[in-house]
Amino acid sequence: MRSWILVTVLFVCSLAQGQTPYLDSLRLALQKPVSSDTMRVFQYNEIAWTYLDYSLDSTYFYLQKGLELARRKHYANGVMDAKNTLGVYYRLNSQYPEAIRTYEELIGLRQKYHQENKLVGAYSNLGSVYLEKGNYAQALKNYQEAIDIARKFKDDENVLILYTNLGVAYKSSGLFDQAVKAFQEGLELNKQIRNEEQEGRLYLNIATVYHERQMYGQSVKYHQIAKEIMEKSNNYRTLETILYNLTLDYRNTKQFGKAKNTLEELHTVAQKLDEDEIWLSYYHAQANYLADIKQYDQALEAANRAEKMSNQEADLLNYAEVQLTKASIYQSMGKTALAVKHGEIALDAFLDTEDLNAQVRAYKTLSEILQKAGDHKKALEYFERANNLKEKMDLESVTNQIATLNSLNELDRKEQDLALSKQTNQRISAENERKSNLIFGLFLIGGLIVISLAISFKSNRDKKKANALLNRQNEEIEAQKSLIEAKQTEILDSIHYAKRIQESLLVQRRLLLETLPESFIFFQPKDIVSGDFYWATRRNGKFYLAICDSTGHGVPGAFMSALNMTLLGEAINQLGIEEPGQIFNHVRSRLVESISHDGARDGMDGILFCFDEGNKSLTYAAAYNSPIVIRDEELIKFPADKMPVGKSDAMEGFKTYSIETKEGDTLFAYTDGYADQFGGEKGKKLKLANLNAYLKELTKERVSDRPHLLQTHFTAWKGNLDQVDDVCVFGVKIS
């Protein structure tokens, strides 16, 4: 049985990257001077996080450097970010005591610096460590703590993820009813969030619980629900898992017709994904089905194909499963020697894993083979091993359930005792405060008497103080000047740090060029950070690209850009919304409910393109800004909705428009900063007409030269005048 029951680690790093080129850029950045020590700490932490996928030794090396520098500079955020990654490092190395200590220290620091919202991730990650360690009570306690904090901040998306983690912990401890309840609570919450993919995974989790309890009817029911959801979102990877599990359920209930139909669907998914791992799953499922309907030659052929796809070193468990399937097929074909050979290969492989259920199945299969072959002594030995191991597992399961429930009760009792102790302390404090107030009143009366006597001496003393005060004020002015200069430097360092974060959120040029090889971006913020942004993501064969202008520029604009990019990602990647107009509608709705209070109308103008890689179509949504196409030296301007993505007088739904492109067309999108720039001989705005005319001329130049030419043209127009706004221009030649 394969399931989607995965424990999600929350907030382990804000900018996780996994690409070797990104590692190279980080290593190169470490060789260059930086504007501040905080930036160097950020670089150490970032490269340490990125190395988690490649070299844990390198992760630890850079973490130590980052921690040392952060502590020396009293940079608390740097220390906390490093400890976040350090906890993951220890967990991946199975150093659970160290991981637990690290996360507990991190929780203490988050509390000390009043970062309560970030405690959600810390408690969740600590729960995941306890889960891997097998301490299910502590895992459940920490997941629940994370849920309570996330609810406090109305962070429903993470509450939804945490319900999955909670269900996993209950299932692992054998508390299946509680596991189903946790997953169902997630489904109830998802009625508000409407995250279809997460909904599908929750149904899949429920299905795997019922399968493990051998309640195959319920398992089929929830697998089918999950299947329908994943089909709508074209999530073929999760769909493959669901179909594989369904073949098991139908085989267990002797519904071979339905098993055959499901296998055909699995074959279609395997063709779409076309990966060795997926083909292995398909051929293995096919072999078991064909063996069930006694087509042994075809079953053996499918098993051999699965064996070729399996990798004994990389995935020992799947390799062993295929060997056990071949053993069963050979047994049915009457080829005892081959059946024993493959059964023993499977058993040896399973003994190298921690999968006790698989070991039981291997012992039972070998016992049946040897029984038919007449080797009753050996058959009995394997049968007894299977029974003993099964009894041991059942006993451990019951013991685990009792221990978990007892531990939860003990934790509840301790928390109640702590609350009672806190109430007692509060009563004592209240009594002490009453006494202190009485004493304070007596002192206050005495103080008033002393003050009245002192007033008579005040006038003589004031004259002496005047000169001293003047000198002191001069000294304070100098000190304040130095403090202001230091604060300015600190603020500038922080803005550069924000720039580094913003740049990481913008679409990576590699992703852009992979999808649109003849494209370019000209991006020039007015200040260090920008309200304009260009952002992209790929999902289900569609490439989304946004060219947008957030309210404001500089630091306020950068904050809005980060929020807008987050909401675009939420709409596309989490909620599975596909149409550009509907995506803009979602972002607007979230902006209105989040920040549009007291008449505020923050948001963005811009264009969101959707390049469908399957049918080669192009659709878009546009808020004020219109895309243009240059075709045969003629300019075609496409429509836009005359309203922003945000609160405004016009709140109609955004339309999804389409563009019928031809080979050789050049598509452009831009924000208003370029056209609004003052310059030229008379110091006037460039204006859209002049910008479009220049873009027509630009299509005659090589694509690679266009960003430089745009910058040269912009600089020449601006002359000695200040840049008035952020600038972003995108172009792509359609081929």
Number of C-alpha atoms within 10 A of each C-alpha: 13 10 17 17 19 13 20 15 20 18 18 19 17 13 13 13 18 14 12 12 11 14 18 11 11 17 14 10 13 13 8 8 10 14 13 15 17 22 19 22 26 21 20 25 28 25 24 29 31 24 22 20 12 14 11 17 13 15 23 20 12 21 26 16 16 27 23 15 19 23 13 10 13 12 15 15 16 24 22 21 24 29 23 25 25 25 26 22 23 19 22 14 12 14 15 18 13 16 25 20 13 22 26 17 16 23 22 15 18 19 14 10 10 11 12 15 16 17 22 28 26 28 26 31 29 29 31 29 28 24 23 16 16 15 19 30 26 22 28 24 21 22 28 21 17 26 24 14 19 23 15 12 11 11 14 18 17 20 23 25 21 27 24 29 28 31 32 29 31 25 24 18 25 21 21 21 13 16 25 25 16 25 27 20 16 24 23 13 18 19 11 9 16 14 21 20 21 23 25 27 26 28 26 28 28 28 30 27 24 20 21 13 12 13 14 20 15 18 24 23 16 21 27 19 16 26 24 13 19 23 13 11 18 17 18 19 14 19 25 23 20 30 24 24 24 27 26 20 24 20 20 14 12 13 12 17 11 15 24 17 12 19 21 15 17 28 21 15 21 22 12 12 15 12 11 15 16 23 21 24 22 26 25 27 26 27 27 25 22 20 22 17 12 14 15 20 15 14 26 24 15 21 28 18 18 27 21 12 20 24 17 13 8 9 11 16 21 23 23 28 22 27 26 28 25 30 29 26 26 25 23 16 17 14 15 17 15 17 26 23 16 21 30 20 17 29 23 14 20 25 14 11 14 10 11 16 13 20 23 21 18 27 23 21 26 27 26 18 24 22 16 13 16 10 13 14 12 14 22 16 13 21 20 15 17 22 14 13 17 17 12 12 15 12 12 14 16 14 14 20 21 15 16 22 16 13 17 17 13 13 15 13 12 12 12 12 12 12 12 12 11 12 12 12 12 12 11 11 12 12 11 11 12 11 11 11 11 11 11 12 11 10 11 12 10 11 11 11 10 11 10 10 10 10 9 10 10 10 9 9 10 11 10 10 10 11 10 10 12 11 10 11 11 11 12 12 11 11 12 12 12 12 12 12 12 12 12 12 14 14 12 15 18 16 18 18 19 19 19 16 17 17 14 14 19 15 16 15 13 11 14 19 12 10 14 17 16 17 21 21 19 16 19 19 19 18 16 17 26 31 26 32 29 25 20 22 18 17 15 15 12 20 19 23 21 24 23 29 32 28 20 20 23 19 17 14 23 25 19 23 30 18 16 24 19 13 21 24 20 18 21 20 17 17 18 21 20 17 19 27 22 18 24 28 21 22 23 27 17 16 23 19 11 9 15 18 12 6 9 12 18 21 25 27 22 27 26 27 26 24 20 17 14 9 9 10 14 18 18 22 29 30 24 19 24 19 24 20 26 20 17 11 13 10 16 12 13 14 17 20 21 13 20 26 28 28 22 17 9 11 14 10 14 23 19 20 18 15 15 8 16 12 9 14 18 24 21 20 22 26 25 21 22 25 19 19 23 21 20 15 9 7 14 13 16 19 15 13 10 12 15 18 11 13 20 19 11 16 21 10 11 9 16 11 11 20 18 11 14 20 15 12 12 19 14 12 19 22 14 11 13 11 21 16 24 27 25 23 22 20 24 20 20 16 12
